[in-house]
Amino acid sequence: MTDSSSAWSGERAAVADACRRLGAEGLLIGTAGNVSVRTDDRVAITATGTVLADLTPDQVTVVDLDGKIVSGSLEPTSELDLHLGVYRRYGTGAVVHTHAPMATALSLVLDELPCIHYQLLTLGGTVRVAPYATFGTPELAESVLTALEGRGGALMANHGAVTHAPTLDKAVEHALLLEWACGVYQSAAALGQPRALDEQQQLAVIEAAIARNYGTTQSVPPVQEGP
């Protein structure tokens, strides 16, 4: 017996909202891709065969970390093992898998996406490309998990991309960032050999970001009025 349909409404709504946003941004097409968010030992995940850009909360299934359905009436995505593997190995909070066009294109020709822009340090720097394996298989899950070691995202050869983060909003932002970086690389490669940031340059960016609290809003001191 599963929980009532009203259970996990917040998580279901969040997954549906994330899918619709990714669809609007052009990262999802048709039924290709899947999104999940974890709360304690439960995972709300997109159901298989759903049109993700139009996803509704009732098309999100809740499973435990062993993959057993605890709420919902639809079978979860065929990439359930991949999502659960990321949660088990990395203790993250959300996973996004897309067949985004730029990411998929680069997965056909690269072994890794170099750190061409300092924003890729948000994902850990160079983005690895997991070797190809058939969708929904343990082999695919394992290859992607290996590629994600120390990273917030990976490309999947001849397939797409996956990102993860502590929150669903951040995992979506990571997916958008990765697709943007893939587009930049593709545009640069059409002009010549793209330059990557070396280790020293990357370290300098990290130090500057820490020193300046980069990426967060900061208040300016109040204006001191004269006497």
C-alpha positions as CSV (number, residue, x, y, z in Angstrom):
1,M,0.0,0.0,0.0
2,T,1.3,3.5,-0.9
3,D,0.8,6.7,1.0
4,S,-2.2,8.9,0.1
5,S,-2.0,11.0,-3.0
6,S,-1.9,14.2,-0.9
7,A,1.4,13.0,0.7
8,W,4.6,14.6,-0.6
9,S,2.7,17.3,-2.3
10,G,5.5,19.9,-1.8
11,E,8.1,17.6,-3.3
12,R,5.9,16.6,-6.2
13,A,5.1,20.2,-7.0
14,A,8.8,21.2,-6.8
15,V,9.8,18.4,-9.3
16,A,7.0,19.4,-11.7
17,D,8.0,23.1,-11.5
18,A,11.6,22.2,-12.2
19,C,10.7,20.1,-15.2
20,R,8.5,22.9,-16.7
21,R,11.4,25.4,-16.2
22,L,13.9,23.1,-17.9
23,G,11.5,22.5,-20.7
24,A,11.0,26.3,-21.1
25,E,14.8,26.7,-21.3
26,G,15.0,24.1,-24.0
27,L,16.8,21.4,-22.0
28,L,14.0,18.9,-22.1
29,I,12.2,17.5,-25.1
30,G,9.2,15.1,-25.0
31,T,9.6,12.3,-22.5
32,A,13.5,12.4,-22.5
33,G,15.1,13.2,-19.2
34,N,14.2,12.9,-15.5
35,V,14.3,14.9,-12.3
36,S,14.2,14.0,-8.6
37,V,14.5,15.5,-5.2
38,R,15.3,13.8,-1.9
39,T,13.8,14.3,1.5
40,D,15.3,12.1,4.2
41,D,15.0,8.5,2.9
42,R,12.4,9.3,0.3
43,V,12.9,10.4,-3.3
44,A,10.2,12.2,-5.5
45,I,11.0,11.4,-9.1
46,T,9.4,11.8,-12.5
47,A,7.4,8.9,-13.8
48,T,8.3,7.2,-17.0
49,G,6.7,8.2,-20.2
50,T,5.6,11.7,-19.1
51,V,6.0,14.8,-21.2
52,L,8.3,16.7,-18.9
53,A,7.7,20.2,-20.1
54,D,4.1,19.8,-19.1
55,L,4.6,17.7,-16.0
56,T,2.0,17.8,-13.3
57,P,2.6,16.9,-9.6
58,D,0.5,13.7,-9.9
59,Q,3.0,12.5,-12.5
60,V,5.7,12.4,-9.8
61,T,6.3,9.1,-7.9
62,V,7.8,8.8,-4.5
63,V,10.2,5.9,-3.7
64,D,12.5,4.9,-0.9
65,L,16.2,4.5,-1.4
66,D,15.8,0.9,-2.4
67,G,13.4,2.0,-5.2
68,K,10.2,0.7,-3.7
69,I,7.2,2.9,-4.5
70,V,5.8,4.5,-1.4
71,S,3.4,7.0,-3.0
72,G,2.0,7.4,-6.5
73,S,0.3,5.3,-9.1
74,L,2.9,5.6,-12.0
75,E,6.1,3.7,-12.5
76,P,9.2,5.8,-12.0
77,T,11.7,6.7,-14.7
78,S,13.9,4.0,-16.2
79,E,16.9,5.9,-14.9
80,L,15.8,5.3,-11.3
81,D,18.9,3.4,-10.5
82,L,21.1,6.3,-11.6
83,H,19.3,8.7,-9.4
84,L,19.3,6.4,-6.4
85,G,23.0,5.7,-7.0
86,V,23.8,9.4,-6.9
87,Y,21.9,9.8,-3.6
88,R,23.6,6.8,-2.0
89,R,27.1,7.6,-3.1
90,Y,27.2,11.4,-2.8
91,G,24.4,12.2,-0.3
92,T,23.1,14.9,-2.5
93,G,19.6,16.5,-2.4
94,A,18.5,16.6,-6.0
95,V,19.4,15.1,-9.5
96,V,18.6,16.5,-12.9
97,H,19.2,14.4,-16.1
98,T,18.5,16.0,-19.5
99,H,19.1,15.4,-23.2
100,A,20.0,19.1,-23.6
101,P,21.2,19.7,-27.2
102,M,24.5,21.4,-26.6
103,A,25.5,18.9,-23.9
104,T,24.5,16.0,-26.0
105,A,26.4,17.3,-29.0
106,L,29.6,17.7,-27.1
107,S,29.2,14.2,-25.5
108,L,29.6,12.9,-29.1
109,V,33.0,14.3,-29.6
110,L,34.7,15.0,-26.3
111,D,36.2,12.9,-23.5
112,E,35.9,15.9,-21.2
113,L,34.7,19.5,-21.3
114,P,37.7,21.6,-20.2
115,C,37.4,24.4,-17.6
116,I,37.0,27.1,-20.2
117,H,35.3,29.6,-17.9
118,Y,35.6,30.1,-14.2
119,Q,31.9,29.5,-13.6
120,L,32.5,25.8,-14.4
121,L,34.4,25.7,-11.0
122,T,30.8,25.7,-9.6
123,L,30.6,22.1,-11.0
124,G,34.2,21.3,-9.9
125,G,36.1,22.4,-13.0
126,T,36.6,20.0,-15.9
127,V,33.4,18.1,-16.7
128,R,34.0,14.4,-17.5
129,V,32.2,12.4,-20.1
130,A,30.9,9.1,-18.9
131,P,31.4,6.2,-21.4
132,Y,28.3,5.2,-23.3
133,A,26.0,2.4,-22.0
134,T,22.4,1.6,-22.7
135,F,19.9,3.7,-20.9
136,G,18.4,2.4,-17.6
137,T,21.2,-0.2,-17.1
138,P,23.5,-0.7,-14.1
139,E,26.4,-0.1,-16.4
140,L,25.2,3.4,-17.3
141,A,24.5,4.2,-13.6
142,E,28.0,3.1,-12.6
143,S,29.8,5.0,-15.4
144,V,28.0,8.2,-14.6
145,L,28.6,7.8,-10.8
146,T,32.3,7.5,-11.6
147,A,32.3,10.6,-13.8
148,L,30.6,12.6,-11.0
149,E,33.3,11.9,-8.5
150,G,34.2,15.4,-7.1
151,R,31.9,17.0,-9.6
152,G,28.4,18.6,-9.7
153,G,27.8,17.5,-13.2
154,A,28.9,15.1,-16.0
155,L,28.2,14.5,-19.7
156,M,26.9,11.1,-20.8
157,A,28.4,9.9,-24.1
158,N,25.9,9.9,-26.9
159,H,23.1,10.6,-24.4
160,G,23.0,13.8,-22.4
161,A,24.0,15.3,-19.1
162,V,23.4,14.9,-15.4
163,T,23.8,17.4,-12.5
164,H,23.2,17.2,-8.8
165,A,23.2,19.6,-5.9
166,P,22.0,19.9,-2.3
167,T,18.8,21.5,-3.5
168,L,16.6,21.1,-6.5
169,D,16.9,24.8,-7.5
170,K,20.7,24.5,-7.4
171,A,20.6,21.2,-9.5
172,V,18.5,23.0,-12.1
173,E,21.0,25.9,-12.1
174,H,23.8,23.5,-12.6
175,A,22.0,22.0,-15.6
176,L,21.6,25.4,-17.1
177,L,25.2,26.3,-16.4
178,L,26.5,23.1,-18.0
179,E,24.4,23.7,-21.1
180,W,25.6,27.3,-21.4
181,A,29.2,26.2,-21.0
182,C,28.7,23.5,-23.7
183,G,27.3,26.2,-26.0
184,V,30.2,28.5,-25.4
185,Y,32.7,25.7,-26.1
186,Q,30.9,24.8,-29.3
187,S,30.9,28.4,-30.5
188,A,34.6,28.8,-29.7
189,A,35.6,25.5,-31.3
190,A,34.1,26.7,-34.5
191,L,36.6,29.6,-34.5
192,G,39.7,27.8,-33.2
193,Q,41.1,25.8,-30.3
194,P,39.4,26.9,-27.1
195,R,41.7,27.9,-24.3
196,A,41.1,26.3,-20.9
197,L,42.0,27.8,-17.5
198,D,45.1,26.2,-16.0
199,E,45.4,24.9,-12.5
200,Q,46.9,28.2,-11.2
201,Q,44.2,30.3,-12.8
202,Q,41.5,28.1,-11.3
203,L,43.0,28.4,-7.9
204,A,43.2,32.2,-8.2
205,V,39.5,32.3,-9.0
206,I,38.7,30.1,-6.0
207,E,40.7,32.4,-3.7
208,A,39.2,35.5,-5.1
209,A,35.6,34.1,-4.8
210,I,36.2,33.3,-1.2
211,A,37.8,36.6,-0.4
212,R,35.0,38.6,-2.1
213,N,32.1,36.3,-1.1
214,Y,31.4,36.0,-4.8
215,G,27.9,35.0,-6.0
216,T,26.0,36.5,-3.0
217,T,24.3,39.8,-2.7
218,Q,26.1,42.2,-0.4
219,S,24.9,45.4,1.2
220,V,26.8,48.6,0.9
221,P,27.6,50.6,4.0
222,P,25.0,53.3,4.7
223,V,25.7,56.8,3.4
224,Q,27.0,59.0,6.1
225,E,25.2,62.3,6.0
226,G,27.2,65.4,6.9
227,P,26.5,67.6,9.9
